[in-house]
Amino acid sequence: MRQLVYGEELVEQDVADPDPGPGEVVVTVRRAAVNPLDVWISRGTVAAAGPLPRTGGSEGSGVTADGRRVVFRGAGLGVMRDGTYAERVAVPAAALADIPAGVSDAQAAGVGIAGVTAMDVLDLAGVAPGMTVLVLGASGGVGTYAVQMARALGARVVAQTSSAAHLDHLRALADDVVVSIGDDLEAGLRDAQVSSVDVVLDPLGGPFGEPAARALGRGGSLVVFGASAGPRFSVFSTDFYRKGARIVGYGGLGTNASELSAKSVRVLEMIAGGTLQPVVAAELPLEQVNEAHARIVERRAGGKLLLVPTAA
């Protein structure tokens, strides 16, 4: 079996098939999703992750020996134990969720992290009909889900992207689209005739944090769940206490596998029902994993990136 192992870079190895332990199932991987989390783990910057080297990849879709089509995430996959960048992986049964009819392996593969994260941050912000929601990094995996989910909740959605190359597909998803690299965010919002927003969903940080805070209206929420543009940003206290606004962080690593599986089912049902259309930017061979990671770091994914083992 082929797998990709984290070290200073991801390298391919031939190894024996996984030997499942008690309560585990061997899954043939059909699609392994690529996430910012996987990139930071490969660089050794995620404090909660176990020691390297280790097989990468924290979620994916595949098929069990008895023919179940499943998605899987959690239980330490790719974080504390070998993950999904492989032809086969041993997965705790609690981390499996069945893929419904009409949903493809590619559509399902990114549900566990991108789909569940989008659903959770919208819940955390209390998004409701009539609100205005600014989604930063809207062309990424989480962003494309969040834009669609927020609109389904009845919100007006403003999507931010750093590249004009993503304008067309975002215009098909959001009410307004702003091209911004950080400091020019406020000017972009003015051009879109957005005077303030109720919620900002921020996976970027860095130069986006300060203008995002200023964009909040009274009682607004800035939900931070990543740092793709930089791990630090500053804000003025007046941007919060004068408006009764708040800043809140979200991280999903501590969620147990059974809860993640149940949330994945909710997202899969939305896909099957036509509420959501996953945006798959590219399906790459397993050996092109370093190219996939580079696209994540350079913020040019344009949707979900998937790795396809040759056995799939």
RODO-2510 file (C-alpha; in nm, 4 decimals, decimal comma):
residues 312
     n   res          X          Y          Z
     1     m     0,0000     0,0000     0,0000
     2     r     0,1150     0,3566    -0,0756
     3     q     0,0946     0,6317     0,1847
     4     l     0,2324     0,9851     0,2239
     5     v     0,4291     1,0499     0,5407
     6     y     0,4828     1,3833     0,7146
     7     g     0,8362     1,4962     0,7807
     8     e     0,9984     1,8136     0,6550
     9     e     0,8081     1,7378     0,3343
    10     l     0,5534     1,4724     0,2439
    11     v     0,7162     1,1675     0,0907
    12     e     0,5705     0,8477    -0,0533
    13     q     0,6295     0,5107     0,1108
    14     d     0,5237     0,1536     0,0400
    15     v     0,3968    -0,0124     0,3566
    16     a     0,1880    -0,3073     0,4657
    17     d    -0,1891    -0,2678     0,4746
    18     p    -0,3206    -0,1267     0,8043
    19     d    -0,3975    -0,3742     1,0810
    20     p    -0,7243    -0,2636     1,2452
    21     g    -0,7499    -0,2693     1,6213
    22     p    -1,0618    -0,3360     1,8305
    23     g    -1,3571    -0,1301     1,7072
    24     e    -1,1749    -0,0233     1,3904
    25     v    -1,2603    -0,0680     1,0227
    26     v    -1,0252    -0,0669     0,7222
    27     v    -1,1472     0,1766     0,4577
    28     t    -1,0226     0,1959     0,0985
    29     v    -0,9719     0,5680     0,0422
    30     r    -1,1399     0,7047    -0,2686
    31     r    -1,0805     1,0723    -0,1963
    32     a    -0,8621     1,2339     0,0719
    33     a    -0,9485     1,5981     0,1390
    34     v    -0,6685     1,8515     0,1842
    35     n    -0,7102     2,1136     0,4580
    36     p    -0,5090     2,3972     0,6141
    37     l    -0,4961     2,1811     0,9276
    38     d    -0,2984     1,9184     0,7353
    39     v    -0,0525     2,1824     0,6153
    40     w     0,0140     2,3174     0,9650
    41     i     0,0522     1,9668     1,1067
    42     s     0,3076     1,8866     0,8366
    43     r     0,5052     2,1931     0,9490
    44     g     0,4889     2,0918     1,3140
    45     t     0,2944     2,4020     1,4235
    46     v    -0,0183     2,2350     1,5678
    47     a     0,0433     2,1921     1,9398
    48     a    -0,2254     1,9243     1,9762
    49     a    -0,0716     1,7008     1,7084
    50     g     0,1371     1,3955     1,7823
    51     p     0,5009     1,3433     1,6856
    52     l     0,6164     1,3250     1,3245
    53     p     0,6716     1,1383     1,0955
    54     r     0,3167     1,0132     1,0481
    55     t     0,0815     0,9530     0,7538
    56     g    -0,0967     1,2786     0,6756
    57     g    -0,4586     1,3628     0,6037
    58     s    -0,7408     1,4186     0,8511
    59     e    -1,0538     1,3316     0,6500
    60     g    -1,1786     1,1634     0,3370
    61     s    -1,4321     0,9373     0,1713
    62     g    -1,4069     0,5727     0,0803
    63     v    -1,5578     0,2258     0,0943
    64     t    -1,5416    -0,0502     0,3547
    65     a    -1,4861    -0,4185     0,2815
    66     d    -1,8616    -0,4827     0,3053
    67     g    -1,9397    -0,2087     0,0508
    68     r    -2,0446     0,0824     0,2745
    69     r    -1,9662     0,4224     0,1214
    70     v    -1,8482     0,6395     0,4084
    71     v    -1,6864     0,9664     0,5109
    72     f    -1,4484     0,9782     0,8056
    73     r    -1,2897     1,2403     1,0270
    74     g    -1,1875     1,2650     1,3909
    75     a    -1,0571     1,0111     1,6431
    76     g    -0,7094     1,1566     1,5846
    77     l    -0,6894     1,0751     1,2114
    78     g    -0,3882     1,2562     1,0686
    79     v    -0,3400     1,4350     1,4017
    80     m    -0,2448     1,1702     1,6578
    81     r    -0,2557     0,8624     1,4338
    82     d    -0,1982     0,7742     1,0677
    83     g    -0,4397     0,9549     0,8401
    84     t    -0,6062     0,9518     0,5015
    85     y    -0,3217     1,0296     0,2577
    86     a    -0,3028     0,6602     0,1782
    87     e    -0,4716     0,3895    -0,0274
    88     r    -0,6225     0,2348     0,2854
    89     v    -0,6639     0,3511     0,6432
    90     a    -0,7832     0,1976     0,9704
    91     v    -1,0660     0,4112     1,1098
    92     p    -1,2516     0,3816     1,4427
    93     a    -1,6112     0,2830     1,3634
    94     a    -1,7414     0,5861     1,5577
    95     a    -1,5730     0,8166     1,3046
    96     l    -1,7651     0,6770     1,0053
    97     a    -2,0755     0,8322     0,8491
    98     d    -2,2643     0,6798     0,5568
    99     i    -2,2766     0,8711     0,2274
   100     p    -2,6363     0,8988     0,1028
   101     a    -2,7432     0,8040    -0,2476
   102     g    -2,6904     1,0810    -0,4999
   103     v    -2,3808     1,2211    -0,3250
   104     s    -2,0498     1,1387    -0,4942
   105     d    -1,7249     1,0441    -0,3220
   106     a    -1,5772     1,3791    -0,4283
   107     q    -1,8725     1,5787    -0,2949
   108     a    -1,8597     1,3947     0,0365
   109     a    -1,4851     1,3988     0,1017
   110     g    -1,4652     1,7516     0,2450
   111     v    -1,7775     1,7401     0,4586
   112     g    -1,6098     1,6442     0,7871
   113     i    -1,3916     1,9536     0,8219
   114     a    -1,5044     2,2207     0,5753
   115     g    -1,8765     2,1441     0,5946
   116     v    -1,8923     2,0882     0,9695
   117     t    -1,6735     2,3917     1,0429
   118     a    -1,8967     2,6157     0,8312
   119     m    -2,2072     2,4864     1,0070
   120     d    -2,0506     2,5283     1,3523
   121     v    -1,9242     2,8851     1,3036
   122     l    -2,2629     2,9958     1,1700
   123     d    -2,4298     2,8367     1,4743
   124     l    -2,1760     3,0038     1,7045
   125     a    -2,2493     3,3442     1,5514
   126     g    -2,6245     3,2933     1,5740
   127     v    -2,6831     3,3750     1,2069
   128     a    -3,0506     3,4419     1,1400
   129     p    -3,2698     3,5736     0,8568
   130     g    -3,2072     3,9366     0,7663
   131     m    -2,8496     3,9489     0,8989
   132     t    -2,5530     4,0544     0,6857
   133     v    -2,2640     3,8062     0,6990
   134     l    -1,9133     3,8752     0,5689
   135     v    -1,7299     3,5536     0,4806
   136     l    -1,3535     3,6030     0,4557
   137     g    -1,1610     3,3498     0,2476
   138     a    -1,4890     3,2710     0,0741
   139     s    -1,3283     3,0838    -0,2160
   140     g    -1,1753     2,8230     0,0158
   141     g    -1,3245     2,4949     0,1303
   142     v    -1,4957     2,6269     0,4440
   143     g    -1,5839     2,9553     0,2767
   144     t    -1,7793     2,8036    -0,0111
   145     y    -1,9861     2,6019     0,2361
   146     a    -2,0360     2,8991     0,4705
   147     v    -2,1594     3,1278     0,1915
   148     q    -2,4222     2,8746     0,0826
   149     m    -2,5302     2,7860     0,4367
   150     a    -2,5647     3,1508     0,5409
   151     r    -2,7806     3,2267     0,2389
   152     a    -2,9934     2,9198     0,3146
   153     l    -3,0476     3,0688     0,6632
   154     g    -3,1822     3,3867     0,5032
   155     a    -2,8790     3,6115     0,5481
   156     r    -2,7324     3,8584     0,3010
   157     v    -2,3835     3,7249     0,2268
   158     v    -2,0784     3,9268     0,1295
   159     a    -1,7937     3,7047     0,0076
   160     q    -1,4307     3,8193     0,0251
   161     t    -1,1590     3,6786    -0,1999
   162     s    -0,8023     3,7913    -0,2584
   163     s    -0,8070     3,6965    -0,6265
   164     a    -1,0234     3,8215    -0,9119
   165     a    -0,9894     3,4727    -1,0612
   166     h    -1,2523     3,3540    -0,8113
   167     l    -1,5082     3,6244    -0,8862
   168     d    -1,7294     3,4316    -1,1256
   169     h    -1,7950     3,1285    -0,9087
   170     l    -1,8432     3,3415    -0,5955
   171     r    -2,0906     3,5697    -0,7716
   172     a    -2,2982     3,2588    -0,8366
   173     l    -2,3030     3,1812    -0,4627
   174     a    -2,3053     3,5142    -0,2735
   175     d    -2,5088     3,8367    -0,2800
   176     d    -2,1960     4,0542    -0,3083
   177     v    -1,8279     3,9820    -0,3696
   178     v    -1,5317     4,1915    -0,2506
   179     v    -1,1747     4,1480    -0,3777
   180     s    -0,9386     4,2439    -0,0959
   181     i    -0,5914     4,1635     0,0351
   182     g    -0,6603     4,3040     0,3824
   183     d    -0,6139     4,6777     0,4301
   184     d    -0,8478     4,7547     0,1398
   185     l    -1,1353     4,5519     0,2844
   186     e    -1,3287     4,8576     0,4033
   187     a    -1,3036     5,0252     0,0629
   188     g    -1,4366     4,7091    -0,0998
   189     l    -1,7306     4,6990     0,1394
   190     r    -1,8116     5,0636     0,0641
   191     d    -1,8048     4,9889    -0,3083
   192     a    -2,0530     4,7071    -0,2440
   193     q    -2,2672     4,9531    -0,0442
   194     v    -2,2231     4,7558     0,2774
   195     s    -2,2083     4,9997     0,5684
   196     s    -2,1754     4,7372     0,8433
   197     v    -2,2158     4,3647     0,8986
   198     d    -2,3672     4,1547     1,1738
   199     v    -2,1178     3,8688     1,1482
   200     v    -1,7656     3,8233     1,0142
   201     l    -1,6390     3,4688     0,9635
   202     d    -1,2594     3,4920     0,9664
   203     p    -1,0248     3,2020     0,8835
   204     l    -0,7514     3,4438     0,7719
   205     g    -0,6393     3,6726     1,0554
   206     g    -0,3324     3,8843     0,9791
   207     p    -0,4183     4,2058     0,7915
   208     f    -0,7895     4,1217     0,7811
   209     g    -0,8562     4,1285     1,1563
   210     e    -0,8544     4,5043     1,2144
   211     p    -1,0747     4,6094     0,9183
   212     a    -1,3085     4,3174     0,9893
   213     a    -1,3559     4,4418     1,3466
   214     r    -1,4316     4,7930     1,2233
   215     a    -1,6915     4,6554     0,9809
   216     l    -1,9011     4,5088     1,2637
   217     g    -2,2280     4,6770     1,3479
   218     r    -2,3950     4,6989     1,6886
   219     g    -2,4007     4,3616     1,8621
   220     g    -2,1917     4,2057     1,5860
   221     s    -1,9709     3,8966     1,6095
   222     l    -1,6224     3,8349     1,4710
   223     v    -1,5721     3,4569     1,4653
   224     v    -1,2069     3,3592     1,4240
   225     f    -1,1288     3,0030     1,3206
   226     g    -0,7972     3,0177     1,1339
   227     a    -0,4843     3,2168     1,0586
   228     s    -0,4102     3,1534     0,6913
   229     a    -0,3039     3,5165     0,6354
   230     g    -0,1110     3,5480     0,9617
   231     p    -0,1319     3,4386     1,3272
   232     r    -0,1511     3,7912     1,4729
   233     f    -0,3787     4,0906     1,4320
   234     s    -0,4644     4,3936     1,6416
   235     v    -0,7999     4,5584     1,7061
   236     f    -0,9151     4,8680     1,8873
   237     s    -1,1193     4,8079     2,2006
   238     t    -1,3593     5,0786     2,0848
   239     d    -1,4573     4,8596     1,7897
   240     f    -1,6105     4,6217     2,0441
   241     y    -1,7252     4,7903     2,3646
   242     r    -1,8907     5,0889     2,1992
   243     k    -2,0928     4,8618     1,9731
   244     g    -2,1528     4,5767     2,2149
   245     a    -1,9717     4,3528     1,9678
   246     r    -1,7694     4,0419     2,0448
   247     i    -1,4807     3,8360     1,9158
   248     v    -1,5009     3,4606     1,9618
   249     g    -1,2743     3,1753     1,8608
   250     y    -1,3717     2,8371     1,7201
   251     g    -1,1689     2,5176     1,6976
   252     g    -1,3020     2,1720     1,6203
   253     l    -1,0096     1,9497     1,7192
   254     g    -1,1572     1,8686     2,0599
   255     t    -1,4893     1,7410     1,9241
   256     n    -1,5382     1,3656     1,9721
   257     a    -1,5676     1,1344     1,6731
   258     s    -1,9326     1,0405     1,7295
   259     e    -2,0405     1,4067     1,7393
   260     l    -1,8384     1,4855     1,4272
   261     s    -1,9985     1,1904     1,2505
   262     a    -2,3488     1,3130     1,3423
   263     k    -2,2679     1,6637     1,2180
   264     s    -2,1263     1,5203     0,8951
   265     v    -2,4575     1,3434     0,8389
   266     r    -2,6400     1,6779     0,8687
   267     v    -2,4165     1,8325     0,6030
   268     l    -2,4469     1,5280     0,3754
   269     e    -2,8263     1,5531     0,4012
   270     m    -2,8089     1,9176     0,2872
   271     i    -2,6004     1,8112    -0,0140
   272     a    -2,8360     1,5256    -0,0971
   273     g    -3,1327     1,7617    -0,0672
   274     g    -2,9788     2,0216    -0,2987
   275     t    -2,9283     2,2950    -0,0359
   276     l    -2,5504     2,2728    -0,0737
   277     q    -2,3290     2,2217    -0,3765
   278     p    -1,9707     2,1374    -0,2726
   279     v    -1,7147     2,3295    -0,4772
   280     v    -1,4343     2,0883    -0,5731
   281     a    -1,1463     2,2894    -0,7189
   282     a    -0,9231     1,9992    -0,8189
   283     e    -0,8718     1,6270    -0,7822
   284     l    -0,4996     1,5515    -0,7824
   285     p    -0,3064     1,2240    -0,7792
   286     l    -0,1802     1,1266    -0,4363
   287     e     0,1797     1,2028    -0,5346
   288     q     0,0912     1,5699    -0,5979
   289     v     0,0173     1,6335    -0,2309
   290     n     0,2928     1,8960    -0,1973
   291     e     0,1352     2,0926    -0,4840
   292     a    -0,1986     2,0750    -0,3022
   293     h    -0,0383     2,2052     0,0170
   294     a     0,1268     2,4880    -0,1778
   295     r    -0,2112     2,5940    -0,3159
   296     i    -0,3486     2,6092     0,0389
   297     v    -0,0571     2,8190     0,1685
   298     e    -0,0746     3,0570    -0,1286
   299     r    -0,4556     3,0866    -0,0952
   300     r    -0,5195     2,9772    -0,4533
   301     a    -0,7238     2,6651    -0,3894
   302     g    -1,0499     2,8094    -0,5233
   303     g    -1,2570     2,5423    -0,3464
   304     k    -1,1894     2,1971    -0,2073
   305     l    -0,8712     2,0141    -0,3046
   306     l    -0,8836     1,6342    -0,3092
   307     l    -0,6189     1,3640    -0,3446
   308     v    -0,7062     1,0498    -0,5407
   309     p    -0,5158     0,7286    -0,4578
   310     t    -0,4557     0,5151    -0,7662
   311     a    -0,6520     0,2344    -0,6042
   312     a    -0,9675     0,4508    -0,5914
***
